[in-house]
Amino acid sequence: MGIPLIQKYRLAKYVISQKLRGEKRYPVVLMLEPLFRCNLACAGCGKIDHSEEILNKRLTVEECLAAVDDCGAPIVSIPGGEPLIHKDIAKIVEGIVARKKFIYLCTNALLLKKRLKEFTPSPYLTFSIHLDGLRERHDASVCQEGVFDKAVEVTKLALERGFRVTANCTVFQGETAEEIAAFMDYCMELGVEGVTISPGYSYQHAPQQEIFLRRNASKQLFREVFKLGRGRKWRFNQSSLFLDFLAGNQSYQCTPWGNPTRNVFGWQKPCYLLMDEGYASSFKELMETTRWEEYGTGRNPKCADCMVHCGYEPTAINDSFARPLKAYSVFLRGPSTDGPFAPELPVTYTDTARNYISLKVSKH
């Protein structure tokens, strides 16, 4: 796996301490969005569907660091929007590193070459560079030619300067297992620490809904990918049980509080992916007032096809602690690529709710 030992140790220590204190709900990764503004308009992104007034808003350095302190998670992911547009992003990162939190700064890399000198290599800082496949696939995904080559160029530069670098890949409809396998081989040759891979989530506000994979299609595709990956020593920036879940071998429920989101509106209910469910004014309010039981697989039609890491990785981490022998077995042999899928969780929402959501999506 591509996660350094010190990070695994710190995460394990944190999770164990939460369990010893009897905490049932605790964050693993803070999703810190300091802005929604982006310099790309990707077909599968619903984050930039806001007015100019909202896109011009920024969290201050103080607001960002207060969110880190309030949440207390050992890992901070900084997505967006494009974080490098934020003029104070280096100060935000510096403050989080000083707190010894592990940071994944998610970026399309278009501004990274210009701003790289503002950052200092650290075991706590990782640039998570978006690469949604090889050149043709990635450039089509971000709706702009030449982005792949720029991202690869600055990936090499960041690695040369001693930074931790991972690739962040979202898989969409129409991609083949062979394409994804070739991409994984390329990333290993590129020298990134690991790859975070996940099927795309069908944001209601995304301009092209037809690009998203459905749940069974995702499972079958990942089985084919992992079958091709046997013996190829791919490094993933994810737990073995989450990868096993992607291959359809685990009946996991989402853990939406595992990756809470703080953005320019406040603390987003219930997760990073659902944007229209309301906001809390504090982390405490988010945890205490969100109706968590109304979200997740089978519980809400908006969640029907979601298999994204920000919801299910915390579940896999908890399962790894509950059943370490199973986790170690999957780590050694890799995800199973044969046999029936694990059963889906029962659907508890009504057809009326399902039809309401479908109507909203089709109208958009």
C-alpha positions in Angstrom: 0.0 0.0 0.0 1.1 3.6 -0.6 0.5 5.1 2.9 3.6 5.8 5.0 4.0 3.8 8.2 4.0 6.9 10.4 0.7 8.0 9.0 -0.8 4.6 9.5 0.4 4.6 13.1 -1.0 8.0 13.9 -4.3 7.1 12.4 -4.5 3.8 14.3 -3.6 5.6 17.6 -6.3 8.1 17.0 -9.0 5.5 16.1 -8.1 3.4 19.1 -8.3 6.3 21.4 -11.7 7.2 20.1 -12.9 3.6 20.7 -11.5 3.5 24.2 -13.4 6.6 25.0 -16.6 5.0 23.8 -17.1 7.4 20.9 -19.5 6.0 18.3 -19.2 8.9 15.8 -15.9 10.6 15.2 -14.2 12.2 12.2 -11.3 10.6 10.4 -10.6 13.2 7.6 -11.7 16.8 7.7 -12.8 18.0 4.2 -11.7 21.6 4.2 -13.0 23.6 1.3 -11.6 27.2 1.5 -13.3 28.2 -1.7 -15.5 26.9 -4.6 -13.8 28.9 -7.4 -11.9 26.7 -9.9 -9.9 27.4 -13.1 -11.5 24.4 -14.8 -15.1 23.4 -15.5 -15.1 19.6 -15.4 -18.1 17.7 -16.7 -18.6 15.7 -13.5 -18.2 18.5 -11.0 -21.1 20.1 -9.1 -19.0 22.3 -6.9 -18.8 25.3 -9.2 -22.5 25.6 -9.8 -22.8 28.8 -7.7 -23.3 32.5 -8.3 -20.2 34.8 -8.7 -20.8 36.2 -5.2 -20.4 32.7 -3.7 -17.5 31.8 -6.0 -15.7 34.9 -4.8 -16.0 33.9 -1.1 -13.0 32.5 0.8 -12.5 31.0 4.2 -9.8 33.0 6.1 -6.7 31.4 7.5 -8.2 31.7 11.0 -11.4 30.1 10.0 -9.6 27.2 8.4 -7.4 26.6 11.4 -10.3 26.9 13.8 -12.1 24.2 11.7 -9.1 21.9 12.0 -9.0 22.4 15.8 -12.8 22.0 16.3 -12.9 18.8 14.2 -9.8 17.2 15.6 -9.4 14.7 12.8 -5.8 13.5 12.2 -6.0 14.0 8.4 -7.1 17.1 6.5 -8.1 17.0 2.8 -8.2 20.4 1.1 -10.3 20.2 -2.0 -12.4 22.9 -3.7 -12.7 24.5 -6.2 -9.0 24.8 -6.8 -7.2 25.5 -3.5 -4.2 27.1 -5.1 -6.4 30.0 -6.2 -6.6 31.0 -2.6 -4.0 33.6 -2.0 -3.3 32.4 1.6 -3.3 28.6 0.9 0.4 28.4 1.9 -0.3 30.0 5.3 -3.3 27.6 5.8 -1.0 24.6 5.0 1.7 26.0 7.3 -0.7 26.3 10.2 -2.1 22.7 9.7 1.4 21.3 9.4 2.3 23.0 12.7 -0.5 21.1 14.3 1.0 17.8 12.9 -2.0 16.9 10.9 -1.6 15.0 7.6 -2.7 17.2 4.7 -3.8 16.2 1.3 -3.9 19.3 -0.9 -6.1 18.3 -3.8 -5.2 20.2 -7.0 -5.5 20.1 -10.7 -1.9 21.3 -10.7 -2.3 24.1 -13.2 -1.0 26.6 -10.6 1.3 24.3 -8.7 4.4 25.1 -10.7 4.0 28.8 -10.0 3.3 28.4 -6.3 5.4 25.4 -5.4 8.2 27.6 -3.9 5.7 28.8 -1.2 5.6 25.3 0.3 8.2 23.3 2.2 8.5 19.5 1.9 7.1 17.8 5.0 5.9 14.3 5.9 2.6 16.0 6.8 2.0 17.5 3.4 1.0 15.7 0.3 0.0 17.1 -3.0 -3.0 15.1 -4.3 -2.9 15.7 -8.0 -6.0 15.0 -10.1 -5.3 12.6 -12.9 -8.5 11.1 -14.2 -6.8 8.6 -16.5 -4.2 9.0 -19.2 -3.9 12.0 -21.5 -6.9 11.7 -23.7 -9.2 10.5 -20.9 -8.1 13.1 -18.4 -8.3 16.0 -20.8 -11.8 14.9 -21.8 -12.8 14.7 -18.1 -11.6 18.2 -17.3 -12.9 19.5 -20.6 -9.6 21.2 -21.6 -6.7 19.9 -23.7 -3.2 20.0 -22.4 -4.0 19.7 -18.7 -2.7 16.2 -18.4 0.8 17.1 -19.7 1.0 20.1 -17.3 -0.1 18.0 -14.3 2.5 15.3 -15.1 5.2 17.9 -15.6 4.6 19.5 -12.1 4.2 16.1 -10.5 7.7 15.2 -11.6 8.9 18.6 -10.4 7.3 18.2 -7.0 8.8 14.7 -6.6 12.2 16.1 -7.5 11.9 18.7 -4.8 11.1 16.1 -2.1 7.3 16.5 -1.8 4.9 13.7 -1.1 2.7 13.3 -4.2 -0.3 11.1 -4.8 -2.6 10.8 -7.8 -6.4 11.3 -7.3 -8.4 9.4 -10.0 -12.2 9.5 -10.5 -13.6 6.8 -12.7 -16.5 7.6 -15.0 -18.8 5.8 -17.4 -17.2 4.4 -20.6 -13.7 3.6 -19.1 -12.4 0.1 -19.6 -10.5 -2.0 -17.1 -7.6 -2.0 -19.6 -7.5 1.8 -19.7 -7.5 2.0 -15.9 -4.8 -0.7 -15.6 -2.6 1.2 -18.0 -3.1 4.4 -16.0 -2.1 2.6 -12.8 1.0 1.3 -14.5 1.8 4.8 -15.6 1.4 6.3 -12.1 3.8 3.6 -10.7 6.4 4.6 -13.3 5.8 8.3 -12.5 6.8 7.5 -9.0 3.8 8.9 -7.0 3.4 7.6 -3.5 0.0 6.0 -4.3 -3.3 6.4 -6.1 -6.6 7.4 -4.6 -9.3 5.9 -6.9 -13.0 6.0 -6.7 -16.1 6.0 -9.0 -17.5 9.4 -9.6 -20.5 10.6 -7.6 -23.5 11.9 -9.6 -23.7 15.4 -8.2 -27.2 16.7 -8.9 -25.7 19.9 -10.2 -23.2 18.3 -12.5 -23.7 19.4 -16.1 -23.3 15.8 -17.6 -25.3 13.2 -15.6 -24.8 10.5 -18.1 -21.0 10.1 -17.3 -21.5 8.5 -13.9 -21.2 4.8 -13.2 -24.1 2.9 -11.5 -23.4 0.7 -8.5 -23.2 -2.8 -10.1 -21.3 -1.4 -13.1 -18.7 0.1 -10.7 -18.3 -3.2 -8.9 -17.8 -5.2 -12.1 -15.4 -2.7 -13.5 -13.2 -2.7 -10.4 -13.2 -6.5 -10.3 -11.8 -6.5 -13.8 -9.3 -3.8 -12.9 -8.0 -5.7 -9.8 -7.9 -8.9 -11.8 -5.6 -7.2 -14.3 -3.6 -5.8 -11.4 -2.5 -9.2 -10.0 1.3 -9.2 -9.5 1.7 -5.6 -10.8 2.4 -4.1 -7.4 0.2 -1.1 -7.7 0.2 1.3 -4.7 -3.1 2.7 -3.5 -3.6 5.4 -1.0 -6.5 3.5 0.5 -7.3 0.7 2.8 -7.4 -2.9 1.5 -11.0 -3.3 2.7 -12.2 -0.2 0.8 -10.7 -1.6 -2.4 -12.5 -4.9 -1.5 -15.7 -2.9 -1.2 -15.2 -1.3 -4.6 -15.0 -4.9 -6.0 -18.4 -5.7 -4.5 -17.1 -8.0 -1.7 -18.3 -5.9 1.3 -21.9 -4.8 2.3 -20.8 -1.5 3.8 -23.0 1.3 5.0 -21.7 4.8 4.5 -20.1 6.6 7.5 -20.9 10.2 6.5 -19.6 11.8 9.7 -16.2 10.1 9.0 -15.3 12.9 6.6 -17.1 16.1 7.7 -16.9 19.1 5.4 -16.3 22.8 6.3 -16.7 25.3 3.5 -17.8 28.9 2.9 -21.4 28.1 4.0 -20.4 26.4 7.2 -20.4 22.7 8.2 -22.1 20.9 5.4 -24.8 18.3 6.2 -24.3 15.4 5.9 -21.2 15.0 3.8 -18.9 16.4 1.1 -21.0 15.1 -1.7 -24.6 16.2 -0.8 -24.8 19.9 -1.3 -28.4 20.7 -0.6 -29.1 19.3 2.8 -28.3 22.4 4.9 -25.4 23.6 7.1 -24.4 23.8 10.8 -22.7 26.8 12.4 -20.2 24.6 14.3 -18.7 21.1 14.2 -20.5 20.3 17.5 -23.9 21.3 15.9 -23.1 19.3 12.8 -22.5 16.1 14.8 -25.4 16.6 17.2 -28.2 17.8 14.9 -27.6 16.0 11.6 -30.1 13.2 11.0 -27.4 10.7 10.1 -29.9 7.8 10.0 -31.5 9.3 6.9 -28.4 9.0 4.7 -26.4 6.1 3.2 -27.0 3.0 1.1 -30.6 2.1 1.0 -31.6 5.0 3.2 -31.7 7.9 0.7 -32.2 7.9 -3.1 -29.5 10.5 -3.4 -27.0 7.9 -2.1 -28.2 5.1 -4.3 -25.1 4.8 -6.5 -22.5 6.3 -4.3 -19.4 4.2 -3.6 -17.0 7.2 -3.0 -14.1 6.9 -0.6 -15.1 9.9 1.5 -18.2 8.0 2.7 -17.0 4.4 2.7 -13.3 4.6 3.6 -14.2 5.4 7.2 -16.4 2.3 7.3 -13.6 0.2 5.9 -11.2 1.6 8.5 -13.6 0.8 11.3 -14.1 -2.7 9.9 -10.3 -3.1 9.7 -10.1 -2.5 13.5 -13.1 -4.7 14.2 -11.8 -7.6 12.1 -8.0 -7.2 11.6 -7.4 -10.7 10.4 -9.9 -10.2 7.5 -8.2 -6.9 6.7 -4.8 -8.5 6.7 -6.0 -11.4 4.5 -7.3 -9.0 1.9 -4.1 -6.9 2.1 -2.1 -10.0 1.3 -4.2 -11.5 -1.5 -5.9 -8.4 -2.9 -9.7 -8.0 -3.5 -11.6 -11.0 -4.6 -12.5 -10.9 -8.3 -14.7 -13.9 -8.6 -18.0 -15.2 -7.1 -21.2 -13.4 -6.3 -21.3 -9.8 -5.1 -21.9 -9.3 -1.4 -25.6 -8.6 -0.8 -26.8 -5.0 -1.0 -28.3 -3.4 2.1 -32.1 -3.2 2.1 -33.8 -0.2 0.6 -35.9 1.7 3.2 -36.9 4.8 1.4 -40.1 5.0 -0.6 -40.7 5.1 -4.4 -42.1 8.6 -3.9 -38.7 9.8 -2.6 -36.9 8.0 -5.5 -39.2 9.6 -8.1 -38.8 13.1 -6.5 -35.0 12.9 -6.8 -35.1 11.5 -10.3 -37.4 14.4 -11.4 -35.0 17.0 -9.9 -32.0 15.5 -11.7 -33.9 15.3 -15.0 -35.0 18.9 -14.7 -31.5 20.1 -14.1 
